[in-house]
């Protein structure tokens, strides 16, 4: 009995040690010199440590980031996953997409950091060939869903289905998106950049995902989601330039849903 308890204690200790090392690795990636200073200064609004912890990321996972844009989260995910995991950046074909070509240049310029990042073609609604089925532990997307809604609900369902199919059983689909209050109307193109939380949940559940948890880590109660020119009136875009700039800066970045879905 004593030997059993000792073995259990050792296993628990190893588990705790590994968890601490993973946590330290995530903190190191967030604090790393590879990050663009203009990106790092936004941590207080985007909460990368809390967000990725909520999704349950581990350094040995295969993680897909859908539409990484300029690579804000890629700067964290790539070094964190480099040694023991894998990162797949899912975006357009660099041969035809200026954004994808610019992203590839960013990767190519720092091979010590990004040299192991794989790129998959993700150009909704037609091209969703970014990773093999059943290959990923986690699929993440940050503030992108509003960009895809104009493609129509069938295309959105196909897109969410691709995330579901890409994941292993038990895999996580993590979503951060600008949140539209339930009392306000979401048009069929999400033209303000804000999306109903209920819409995202219903869409994810329609392809088989189960909602595991919600987090308010990216919530901003100051954001009323009714700005001239939509969410882009707020920082960092400030699309209205000097008009009401002080007001928008006082609000800060948008109110955001943070949702964790699991593939059964």
C-alpha positions in Angstrom: 0.0 0.0 0.0 2.8 2.4 0.9 4.6 1.6 -2.4 1.3 2.3 -4.3 0.9 5.6 -2.5 4.5 6.5 -3.1 4.2 5.7 -6.8 0.9 7.7 -7.1 2.6 10.6 -5.3 5.6 10.5 -7.7 3.2 10.4 -10.8 1.3 13.4 -9.4 4.5 15.2 -8.8 5.7 14.6 -12.3 2.4 15.8 -13.7 2.5 19.0 -11.6 6.1 19.6 -12.7 5.2 19.1 -16.4 2.3 21.5 -16.0 4.5 24.1 -14.4 7.1 23.8 -17.2 4.3 24.2 -19.8 3.1 27.3 -17.9 6.6 28.7 -17.8 7.0 28.1 -21.5 3.8 29.9 -22.3 4.9 32.9 -20.2 8.3 32.9 -21.8 6.7 32.9 -25.3 4.5 35.8 -24.4 7.4 37.7 -22.9 9.8 36.8 -25.7 11.9 39.2 -27.8 10.4 37.8 -31.0 7.2 39.7 -30.4 6.6 42.9 -32.3 6.5 45.7 -29.7 3.2 47.1 -31.1 1.7 43.7 -30.6 3.0 43.1 -27.1 1.6 46.4 -25.9 -1.9 45.1 -26.6 -1.6 42.2 -24.2 -3.7 44.1 -21.6 -6.6 44.1 -24.0 -6.1 40.7 -25.6 -5.0 38.6 -22.6 -3.1 36.0 -24.4 -1.9 34.1 -21.3 -5.4 33.8 -19.8 -7.0 33.1 -23.2 -4.7 30.3 -24.2 -4.8 28.8 -20.7 -8.6 28.8 -20.8 -8.5 26.9 -24.1 -6.1 24.4 -22.4 -3.1 24.7 -24.7 -0.1 22.4 -24.1 3.3 22.6 -25.8 3.1 19.1 -27.3 -0.1 19.8 -29.2 -0.8 20.2 -32.9 -2.5 23.6 -33.1 -4.2 25.2 -36.2 -4.7 28.9 -36.2 -7.3 29.9 -38.8 -6.7 33.2 -40.6 -3.8 34.4 -38.4 -3.7 37.8 -40.1 -0.5 39.6 -39.4 0.6 36.9 -36.9 -0.3 38.5 -33.5 -1.0 35.1 -31.9 1.5 33.4 -34.2 4.3 35.2 -32.5 3.3 33.4 -29.3 2.2 30.1 -30.6 5.1 29.4 -32.9 7.9 29.4 -30.3 5.7 27.8 -27.7 5.0 24.8 -30.0 8.3 24.7 -31.8 10.2 22.0 -29.8 7.5 19.5 -28.9 4.4 20.4 -30.9 3.3 21.7 -34.2 1.7 24.9 -35.4 -0.3 25.1 -38.7 -1.1 28.6 -40.0 -4.2 28.3 -42.1 -4.5 31.2 -44.5 -4.7 32.0 -48.2 -2.3 30.8 -50.9 0.8 33.1 -50.8 0.9 32.8 -54.7 -2.3 34.7 -55.0 -2.9 36.5 -51.6 -0.9 39.5 -50.6 -1.8 39.0 -47.0 -0.6 35.4 -47.1 2.6 36.4 -49.0 3.3 39.0 -46.3 2.7 36.5 -43.6 5.1 34.0 -45.3 7.8 36.7 -45.5 7.4 37.2 -41.7 8.0 33.5 -41.2 10.9 33.3 -43.6 12.6 36.3 -42.0 13.0 34.5 -38.7 13.6 30.8 -39.3 14.9 30.2 -35.8 11.4 31.1 -34.5 9.1 30.3 -37.3 11.0 27.7 -39.3 8.8 24.8 -38.2 5.5 26.5 -38.8 3.5 24.8 -41.5 1.1 26.7 -43.8 -2.2 25.3 -45.0 -4.6 26.8 -47.5 -7.6 28.4 -45.9 -9.5 30.6 -48.3 -13.2 30.4 -47.5 -15.7 29.6 -48.9 -14.0 27.5 -51.5 -10.6 26.3 -50.2 -10.3 24.7 -46.7 -7.4 22.4 -47.3 -5.3 23.4 -44.3 -4.7 20.1 -42.3 -5.5 16.4 -42.5 -8.7 15.2 -40.9 -8.3 14.0 -37.3 -4.8 15.5 -37.0 -5.1 18.5 -34.6 -5.5 18.8 -30.9 -6.7 22.4 -31.1 -8.1 24.8 -33.8 -8.1 28.5 -32.8 -9.5 31.6 -34.4 -9.3 35.1 -33.1 -11.8 37.9 -34.2 -12.4 36.4 -37.7 -15.9 35.0 -37.8 -17.5 38.4 -38.7 -15.3 38.3 -41.8 -16.8 35.1 -43.1 -20.5 35.5 -42.4 -21.1 37.3 -45.7 -20.4 34.0 -47.4 -23.7 32.7 -46.2 -24.8 30.2 -43.6 -24.2 27.0 -45.7 -20.6 28.2 -46.2 -20.2 29.0 -42.5 -21.4 25.6 -41.6 -18.9 24.0 -44.0 -16.2 26.1 -42.5 -17.1 25.0 -38.9 -17.4 21.5 -40.2 -13.8 21.7 -41.5 -12.6 22.7 -38.0 -14.6 19.8 -36.5 -13.2 17.3 -39.0 -9.6 18.5 -38.5 -9.7 17.8 -34.8 -9.0 14.6 -33.0 -11.8 13.3 -30.7 -11.6 15.4 -27.5 -10.0 18.3 -29.5 -10.7 21.9 -28.8 -12.1 24.6 -31.0 -11.3 28.0 -29.4 -13.1 31.1 -30.6 -12.6 34.8 -29.7 -14.9 37.2 -31.5 -16.4 40.7 -31.1 -19.7 40.3 -29.2 -23.0 41.8 -30.2 -25.5 42.2 -27.4 -28.5 40.0 -27.7 -30.7 43.0 -27.8 -29.2 44.3 -31.0 -29.8 43.0 -34.5 -27.1 41.1 -36.4 -27.4 41.6 -40.1 -26.6 38.8 -42.5 -23.2 40.2 -43.2 -22.2 41.2 -39.7 -21.3 44.5 -41.2 -20.5 46.2 -37.8 -18.0 43.5 -37.1 -20.0 42.3 -34.0 -21.6 38.9 -33.8 -24.2 37.3 -31.5 -22.7 34.8 -29.1 -25.7 32.6 -29.6 -25.1 32.6 -33.3 -21.6 31.2 -32.9 -22.7 28.6 -30.4 -25.6 27.4 -32.6 -23.4 27.1 -35.6 -20.7 25.2 -33.7 -23.3 22.8 -32.2 -24.9 22.3 -35.6 -21.7 20.4 -36.8 -21.3 18.4 -33.7 -19.3 20.5 -31.2 -20.2 20.7 -27.6 -19.8 24.0 -25.7 -17.4 23.2 -22.9 -17.1 26.6 -21.3 -17.3 30.4 -21.7 -14.9 32.9 -20.4 -15.2 36.6 -19.8 -11.5 37.2 -19.9 -11.9 39.3 -23.0 -15.0 41.1 -22.0 -15.2 44.9 -22.0 -18.4 46.3 -20.4 -17.6 49.8 -21.7 -18.2 48.7 -25.3 -21.8 49.4 -26.3 -21.3 47.9 -29.8 -23.1 50.7 -31.5 -20.3 52.9 -32.9 -20.2 54.8 -36.2 -18.4 52.5 -38.6 -18.7 49.5 -36.3 -16.0 47.8 -34.2 -13.3 49.5 -36.3 -14.1 52.8 -34.6 -12.4 51.4 -31.5 -8.7 50.9 -30.9 -6.5 49.8 -32.5 -8.0 50.7 -35.9 -9.7 54.0 -34.9 -11.2 54.2 -38.3 -13.0 57.5 -37.6 -9.6 59.1 -37.0 -9.9 62.2 -34.8 -13.7 62.1 -34.6 -14.6 61.1 -31.0 -11.1 59.6 -30.7 -10.8 60.3 -27.0 -14.1 58.6 -26.4 -13.1 55.5 -28.3 -9.7 55.3 -26.6 -11.4 55.5 -23.3 -13.6 52.5 -24.2 -10.6 50.5 -25.4 -10.8 47.4 -27.5 -14.0 45.6 -28.2 -16.1 43.4 -25.9 -15.4 39.8 -26.9 -16.8 36.4 -26.4 -14.3 33.6 -25.6 -15.8 30.2 -26.3 -14.3 26.7 -25.8 -15.9 24.0 -27.9 -14.9 20.3 -27.7 -15.3 17.5 -30.3 -16.8 14.5 -28.5 
